[in-house]
Structures are given as C-alpha cells and as structure tokens.
Amino acid sequence: MNIMELRDATDSGTKPVVLRLSDGQAIKVPHSDYISFPPEGSVTESILVYKAAPERGFSIVDSKAVVAVEREA
C-alpha cells in the first residue's frame, strides 16, 4: 500500500485496526494516535507504529509491506 492509502485506511478515530504484512505479521494499531506517517511530499515510505501499554516501543514498517488493513469490532 502507499502512504495515502494507509492514511485513509487507518483514519478510524478510536477504532483499532490491524496491519497485515506480506511476511505474515499482524501489527495492531489501537488508535489512530498510535501511527505516525512521514510528512506529505516526503520520499520515505516508512511508517511508525507505537505499541500500547503495557508493551513499550515501536515498529518501523515499510508501507509497501502492508497488504491489508483490517478494522476490529
């Protein structure tokens, strides 16, 4: 997916989504505040996904590796 597609797909407000990656990984995004995109016009295709408590840290994800975005109920 490209950055604009990901922005649109993850703009769910307070509803969590799961990013499905080409290598089989699933990365949960609990809220749209937990994902960070590069500025518009940037050449980078990487996004940052922060982990929710009690976990710590973040994942750097190449947007091209995202094959699907699933909304959780």
Backbone atoms as SQL, in Angstrom:
CREATE TABLE atoms (id INTEGER PRIMARY KEY, chain TEXT, resi INTEGER, resn TEXT, atom TEXT, x REAL, y REAL, z REAL);
INSERT INTO atoms VALUES
  (1, 'A', 1, 'MET', 'N', 0.854, -1.179, 0.000),
  (2, 'A', 1, 'MET', 'CA', 0.000, 0.000, 0.000),
  (3, 'A', 1, 'MET', 'C', 0.893, 1.233, 0.000),
  (4, 'A', 2, 'ASN', 'N', 0.377, 2.310, -0.542),
  (5, 'A', 2, 'ASN', 'CA', 1.151, 3.537, -0.457),
  (6, 'A', 2, 'ASN', 'C', 0.706, 4.335, 0.772),
  (7, 'A', 3, 'ILE', 'N', 1.437, 5.393, 1.080),
  (8, 'A', 3, 'ILE', 'CA', 1.183, 6.173, 2.290),
  (9, 'A', 3, 'ILE', 'C', -0.241, 6.736, 2.316),
  (10, 'A', 4, 'MET', 'N', -0.717, 7.276, 1.198),
  (11, 'A', 4, 'MET', 'CA', -2.058, 7.866, 1.173),
  (12, 'A', 4, 'MET', 'C', -3.138, 6.806, 1.428),
  (13, 'A', 5, 'GLU', 'N', -2.978, 5.621, 0.865),
  (14, 'A', 5, 'GLU', 'CA', -3.936, 4.535, 1.113),
  (15, 'A', 5, 'GLU', 'C', -3.942, 4.150, 2.585),
  (16, 'A', 6, 'LEU', 'N', -2.758, 4.100, 3.187),
  (17, 'A', 6, 'LEU', 'CA', -2.670, 3.762, 4.608),
  (18, 'A', 6, 'LEU', 'C', -3.277, 4.851, 5.480),
  (19, 'A', 7, 'ARG', 'N', -3.040, 6.101, 5.149),
  (20, 'A', 7, 'ARG', 'CA', -3.653, 7.206, 5.909),
  (21, 'A', 7, 'ARG', 'C', -5.172, 7.056, 5.911),
  (22, 'A', 8, 'ASP', 'N', -5.740, 6.822, 4.747),
  (23, 'A', 8, 'ASP', 'CA', -7.193, 6.683, 4.631),
  (24, 'A', 8, 'ASP', 'C', -7.696, 5.453, 5.387),
  (25, 'A', 9, 'ALA', 'N', -7.006, 4.337, 5.254),
  (26, 'A', 9, 'ALA', 'CA', -7.448, 3.079, 5.857),
  (27, 'A', 9, 'ALA', 'C', -7.340, 3.079, 7.376),
  (28, 'A', 10, 'THR', 'N', -6.402, 3.832, 7.924),
  (29, 'A', 10, 'THR', 'CA', -6.210, 3.835, 9.379),
  (30, 'A', 10, 'THR', 'C', -6.873, 5.018, 10.053),
  (31, 'A', 11, 'ASP', 'N', -7.547, 5.855, 9.296),
  (32, 'A', 11, 'ASP', 'CA', -8.222, 7.019, 9.865),
  (33, 'A', 11, 'ASP', 'C', -9.571, 6.594, 10.433),
  (34, 'A', 12, 'SER', 'N', -9.522, 5.744, 11.437),
  (35, 'A', 12, 'SER', 'CA', -10.739, 5.196, 12.030),
  (36, 'A', 12, 'SER', 'C', -11.043, 5.820, 13.381),
  (37, 'A', 13, 'GLY', 'N', -10.309, 6.871, 13.725),
  (38, 'A', 13, 'GLY', 'CA', -10.544, 7.504, 15.018),
  (39, 'A', 13, 'GLY', 'C', -10.127, 6.600, 16.154),
  (40, 'A', 14, 'THR', 'N', -11.097, 6.235, 16.984),
  (41, 'A', 14, 'THR', 'CA', -10.780, 5.453, 18.181),
  (42, 'A', 14, 'THR', 'C', -10.889, 3.950, 17.960),
  (43, 'A', 15, 'LYS', 'N', -11.261, 3.516, 16.748),
  (44, 'A', 15, 'LYS', 'CA', -11.401, 2.082, 16.495),
  (45, 'A', 15, 'LYS', 'C', -10.063, 1.471, 16.093),
  (46, 'A', 16, 'PRO', 'N', -9.684, 0.358, 16.734),
  (47, 'A', 16, 'PRO', 'CA', -8.404, -0.274, 16.399),
  (48, 'A', 16, 'PRO', 'C', -8.418, -0.922, 15.012),
  (49, 'A', 17, 'VAL', 'N', -7.238, -0.972, 14.409),
  (50, 'A', 17, 'VAL', 'CA', -7.061, -1.660, 13.137),
  (51, 'A', 17, 'VAL', 'C', -5.846, -2.577, 13.258),
  (52, 'A', 18, 'VAL', 'N', -5.759, -3.533, 12.354),
  (53, 'A', 18, 'VAL', 'CA', -4.611, -4.437, 12.305),
  (54, 'A', 18, 'VAL', 'C', -3.988, -4.313, 10.919),
  (55, 'A', 19, 'LEU', 'N', -2.679, -4.074, 10.887),
  (56, 'A', 19, 'LEU', 'CA', -1.938, -4.040, 9.631),
  (57, 'A', 19, 'LEU', 'C', -1.436, -5.450, 9.351),
  (58, 'A', 20, 'ARG', 'N', -1.799, -5.999, 8.210),
  (59, 'A', 20, 'ARG', 'CA', -1.316, -7.321, 7.797),
  (60, 'A', 20, 'ARG', 'C', -0.158, -7.103, 6.833),
  (61, 'A', 21, 'LEU', 'N', 0.989, -7.710, 7.151),
  (62, 'A', 21, 'LEU', 'CA', 2.194, -7.526, 6.347),
  (63, 'A', 21, 'LEU', 'C', 2.433, -8.720, 5.433),
  (64, 'A', 22, 'SER', 'N', 3.212, -8.488, 4.400),
  (65, 'A', 22, 'SER', 'CA', 3.481, -9.527, 3.399),
  (66, 'A', 22, 'SER', 'C', 4.206, -10.731, 3.982),
  (67, 'A', 23, 'ASP', 'N', 4.896, -10.569, 5.102),
  (68, 'A', 23, 'ASP', 'CA', 5.607, -11.700, 5.714),
  (69, 'A', 23, 'ASP', 'C', 4.751, -12.457, 6.728),
  (70, 'A', 24, 'GLY', 'N', 3.452, -12.093, 6.824),
  (71, 'A', 24, 'GLY', 'CA', 2.540, -12.785, 7.725),
  (72, 'A', 24, 'GLY', 'C', 2.342, -12.109, 9.070),
  (73, 'A', 25, 'GLN', 'N', 3.144, -11.114, 9.388),
  (74, 'A', 25, 'GLN', 'CA', 2.993, -10.420, 10.663),
  (75, 'A', 25, 'GLN', 'C', 1.687, -9.652, 10.702),
  (76, 'A', 26, 'ALA', 'N', 1.169, -9.469, 11.916),
  (77, 'A', 26, 'ALA', 'CA', -0.005, -8.635, 12.156),
  (78, 'A', 26, 'ALA', 'C', 0.386, -7.606, 13.212),
  (79, 'A', 27, 'ILE', 'N', 0.230, -6.339, 12.895),
  (80, 'A', 27, 'ILE', 'CA', 0.585, -5.272, 13.831),
  (81, 'A', 27, 'ILE', 'C', -0.674, -4.512, 14.193),
  (82, 'A', 28, 'LYS', 'N', -1.011, -4.531, 15.486),
  (83, 'A', 28, 'LYS', 'CA', -2.224, -3.862, 15.960),
  (84, 'A', 28, 'LYS', 'C', -1.953, -2.370, 16.161),
  (85, 'A', 29, 'VAL', 'N', -2.873, -1.566, 15.661),
  (86, 'A', 29, 'VAL', 'CA', -2.849, -0.116, 15.864),
  (87, 'A', 29, 'VAL', 'C', -4.096, 0.196, 16.692),
  (88, 'A', 30, 'PRO', 'N', -3.937, 0.407, 18.012),
  (89, 'A', 30, 'PRO', 'CA', -5.097, 0.538, 18.887),
  (90, 'A', 30, 'PRO', 'C', -5.933, 1.806, 18.660),
  (91, 'A', 31, 'HIS', 'N', -5.327, 2.813, 18.076),
  (92, 'A', 31, 'HIS', 'CA', -5.988, 4.117, 17.891),
  (93, 'A', 31, 'HIS', 'C', -5.171, 4.870, 16.857),
  (94, 'A', 32, 'SER', 'N', -5.787, 5.768, 16.146),
  (95, 'A', 32, 'SER', 'CA', -5.060, 6.498, 15.105),
  (96, 'A', 32, 'SER', 'C', -3.901, 7.335, 15.655),
  (97, 'A', 33, 'ASP', 'N', -3.909, 7.615, 16.962),
  (98, 'A', 33, 'ASP', 'CA', -2.784, 8.334, 17.575),
  (99, 'A', 33, 'ASP', 'C', -1.528, 7.471, 17.680),
  (100, 'A', 34, 'TYR', 'N', -1.655, 6.163, 17.464),
  (101, 'A', 34, 'TYR', 'CA', -0.538, 5.236, 17.613),
  (102, 'A', 34, 'TYR', 'C', 0.215, 4.979, 16.309),
  (103, 'A', 35, 'ILE', 'N', -0.136, 5.692, 15.251),
  (104, 'A', 35, 'ILE', 'CA', 0.551, 5.517, 13.975),
  (105, 'A', 35, 'ILE', 'C', 1.008, 6.878, 13.482),
  (106, 'A', 36, 'SER', 'N', 2.228, 6.923, 12.985),
  (107, 'A', 36, 'SER', 'CA', 2.822, 8.178, 12.525),
  (108, 'A', 36, 'SER', 'C', 3.291, 8.023, 11.084),
  (109, 'A', 37, 'PHE', 'N', 2.924, 9.001, 10.271),
  (110, 'A', 37, 'PHE', 'CA', 3.266, 8.995, 8.852),
  (111, 'A', 37, 'PHE', 'C', 4.300, 10.059, 8.547),
  (112, 'A', 38, 'PRO', 'N', 5.085, 9.871, 7.497),
  (113, 'A', 38, 'PRO', 'CA', 6.020, 10.919, 7.094),
  (114, 'A', 38, 'PRO', 'C', 5.238, 12.116, 6.556),
  (115, 'A', 39, 'PRO', 'N', 5.849, 13.293, 6.566),
  (116, 'A', 39, 'PRO', 'CA', 5.167, 14.475, 6.020),
  (117, 'A', 39, 'PRO', 'C', 4.824, 14.279, 4.548),
  (118, 'A', 40, 'GLU', 'N', 3.745, 14.909, 4.104),
  (119, 'A', 40, 'GLU', 'CA', 3.380, 14.827, 2.691),
  (120, 'A', 40, 'GLU', 'C', 4.527, 15.359, 1.843),
  (121, 'A', 41, 'GLY', 'N', 4.778, 14.693, 0.747),
  (122, 'A', 41, 'GLY', 'CA', 5.878, 15.081, -0.134),
  (123, 'A', 41, 'GLY', 'C', 7.200, 14.430, 0.224),
  (124, 'A', 42, 'SER', 'N', 7.240, 13.702, 1.338),
  (125, 'A', 42, 'SER', 'CA', 8.467, 13.021, 1.765),
  (126, 'A', 42, 'SER', 'C', 8.753, 11.846, 0.833),
  (127, 'A', 43, 'VAL', 'N', 10.016, 11.511, 0.672),
  (128, 'A', 43, 'VAL', 'CA', 10.386, 10.384, -0.186),
  (129, 'A', 43, 'VAL', 'C', 10.367, 9.051, 0.561),
  (130, 'A', 44, 'THR', 'N', 10.304, 9.088, 1.883),
  (131, 'A', 44, 'THR', 'CA', 10.305, 7.847, 2.659),
  (132, 'A', 44, 'THR', 'C', 8.937, 7.176, 2.593),
  (133, 'A', 45, 'GLU', 'N', 8.931, 5.871, 2.645),
  (134, 'A', 45, 'GLU', 'CA', 7.704, 5.085, 2.611),
  (135, 'A', 45, 'GLU', 'C', 7.504, 4.349, 3.933),
  (136, 'A', 46, 'SER', 'N', 8.236, 4.740, 4.967),
  (137, 'A', 46, 'SER', 'CA', 8.146, 4.057, 6.262),
  (138, 'A', 46, 'SER', 'C', 7.153, 4.756, 7.175),
  (139, 'A', 47, 'ILE', 'N', 6.452, 3.943, 7.969),
  (140, 'A', 47, 'ILE', 'CA', 5.553, 4.467, 8.986),
  (141, 'A', 47, 'ILE', 'C', 6.009, 3.959, 10.340),
  (142, 'A', 48, 'LEU', 'N', 5.584, 4.639, 11.384),
  (143, 'A', 48, 'LEU', 'CA', 5.951, 4.293, 12.748),
  (144, 'A', 48, 'LEU', 'C', 4.678, 3.888, 13.473),
  (145, 'A', 49, 'VAL', 'N', 4.678, 2.705, 14.104),
  (146, 'A', 49, 'VAL', 'CA', 3.526, 2.242, 14.871),
  (147, 'A', 49, 'VAL', 'C', 3.984, 2.055, 16.311),
  (148, 'A', 50, 'TYR', 'N', 3.358, 2.820, 17.225),
  (149, 'A', 50, 'TYR', 'CA', 3.706, 2.749, 18.638),
  (150, 'A', 50, 'TYR', 'C', 2.918, 1.633, 19.306),
  (151, 'A', 51, 'LYS', 'N', 3.560, 0.943, 20.246),
  (152, 'A', 51, 'LYS', 'CA', 2.907, -0.137, 20.981),
  (153, 'A', 51, 'LYS', 'C', 2.144, 0.455, 22.162),
  (154, 'A', 52, 'ALA', 'N', 0.995, -0.123, 22.456),
  (155, 'A', 52, 'ALA', 'CA', 0.174, 0.325, 23.582),
  (156, 'A', 52, 'ALA', 'C', 0.657, -0.328, 24.874),
  (157, 'A', 53, 'ALA', 'N', 0.372, 0.305, 26.004),
  (158, 'A', 53, 'ALA', 'CA', 0.728, -0.236, 27.303),
  (159, 'A', 53, 'ALA', 'C', 0.053, -1.582, 27.479),
  (160, 'A', 54, 'PRO', 'N', 0.642, -2.548, 28.124),
  (161, 'A', 54, 'PRO', 'CA', 1.863, -2.473, 28.911),
  (162, 'A', 54, 'PRO', 'C', 3.141, -2.657, 28.102),
  (163, 'A', 55, 'GLU', 'N', 2.994, -2.931, 26.801),
  (164, 'A', 55, 'GLU', 'CA', 4.186, -3.052, 25.960),
  (165, 'A', 55, 'GLU', 'C', 4.828, -1.680, 25.796),
  (166, 'A', 56, 'ARG', 'N', 6.051, -1.681, 25.360),
  (167, 'A', 56, 'ARG', 'CA', 6.756, -0.428, 25.105),
  (168, 'A', 56, 'ARG', 'C', 7.452, -0.526, 23.770),
  (169, 'A', 57, 'GLY', 'N', 7.696, 0.619, 23.176),
  (170, 'A', 57, 'GLY', 'CA', 8.460, 0.641, 21.947),
  (171, 'A', 57, 'GLY', 'C', 7.603, 0.961, 20.735),
  (172, 'A', 58, 'PHE', 'N', 8.162, 0.632, 19.593),
  (173, 'A', 58, 'PHE', 'CA', 7.501, 0.949, 18.337),
  (174, 'A', 58, 'PHE', 'C', 8.021, 0.025, 17.246),
  (175, 'A', 59, 'SER', 'N', 7.308, 0.000, 16.136),
  (176, 'A', 59, 'SER', 'CA', 7.732, -0.748, 14.961),
  (177, 'A', 59, 'SER', 'C', 7.858, 0.218, 13.797),
  (178, 'A', 60, 'ILE', 'N', 8.905, 0.053, 13.025),
  (179, 'A', 60, 'ILE', 'CA', 9.062, 0.811, 11.788),
  (180, 'A', 60, 'ILE', 'C', 8.646, -0.131, 10.665),
  (181, 'A', 61, 'VAL', 'N', 7.669, 0.306, 9.882),
  (182, 'A', 61, 'VAL', 'CA', 7.075, -0.557, 8.868),
  (183, 'A', 61, 'VAL', 'C', 7.194, 0.108, 7.500),
  (184, 'A', 62, 'ASP', 'N', 7.661, -0.643, 6.524),
  (185, 'A', 62, 'ASP', 'CA', 7.674, -0.159, 5.142),
  (186, 'A', 62, 'ASP', 'C', 6.245, -0.255, 4.634),
  (187, 'A', 63, 'SER', 'N', 5.664, 0.839, 4.204),
  (188, 'A', 63, 'SER', 'CA', 4.261, 0.835, 3.785),
  (189, 'A', 63, 'SER', 'C', 4.001, -0.145, 2.643),
  (190, 'A', 64, 'LYS', 'N', 5.004, -0.408, 1.838),
  (191, 'A', 64, 'LYS', 'CA', 4.828, -1.337, 0.725),
  (192, 'A', 64, 'LYS', 'C', 4.665, -2.781, 1.204),
  (193, 'A', 65, 'ALA', 'N', 5.043, -3.064, 2.455),
  (194, 'A', 65, 'ALA', 'CA', 4.895, -4.399, 3.014),
  (195, 'A', 65, 'ALA', 'C', 3.492, -4.651, 3.570),
  (196, 'A', 66, 'VAL', 'N', 2.691, -3.589, 3.677),
  (197, 'A', 66, 'VAL', 'CA', 1.329, -3.741, 4.187),
  (198, 'A', 66, 'VAL', 'C', 0.433, -4.225, 3.045),
  (199, 'A', 67, 'VAL', 'N', -0.181, -5.386, 3.256),
  (200, 'A', 67, 'VAL', 'CA', -1.045, -5.954, 2.212),
  (201, 'A', 67, 'VAL', 'C', -2.517, -5.779, 2.519),
  (202, 'A', 68, 'ALA', 'N', -2.855, -5.520, 3.784),
  (203, 'A', 68, 'ALA', 'CA', -4.262, -5.321, 4.153),
  (204, 'A', 68, 'ALA', 'C', -4.354, -4.563, 5.476),
  (205, 'A', 69, 'VAL', 'N', -5.453, -3.865, 5.633),
  (206, 'A', 69, 'VAL', 'CA', -5.779, -3.195, 6.893),
  (207, 'A', 69, 'VAL', 'C', -7.160, -3.700, 7.302),
  (208, 'A', 70, 'GLU', 'N', -7.229, -4.293, 8.498),
  (209, 'A', 70, 'GLU', 'CA', -8.485, -4.855, 8.991),
  (210, 'A', 70, 'GLU', 'C', -8.971, -4.034, 10.178),
  (211, 'A', 71, 'ARG', 'N', -10.222, -3.665, 10.156),
  (212, 'A', 71, 'ARG', 'CA', -10.825, -2.946, 11.279),
  (213, 'A', 71, 'ARG', 'C', -11.309, -3.957, 12.297),
  (214, 'A', 72, 'GLU', 'N', -11.030, -3.652, 13.580),
  (215, 'A', 72, 'GLU', 'CA', -11.509, -4.516, 14.651),
  (216, 'A', 72, 'GLU', 'C', -12.861, -3.997, 15.134),
  (217, 'A', 73, 'ALA', 'N', -13.679, -4.906, 15.638),
  (218, 'A', 73, 'ALA', 'CA', -15.011, -4.516, 16.127),
  (219, 'A', 73, 'ALA', 'C', -14.938, -3.842, 17.462);
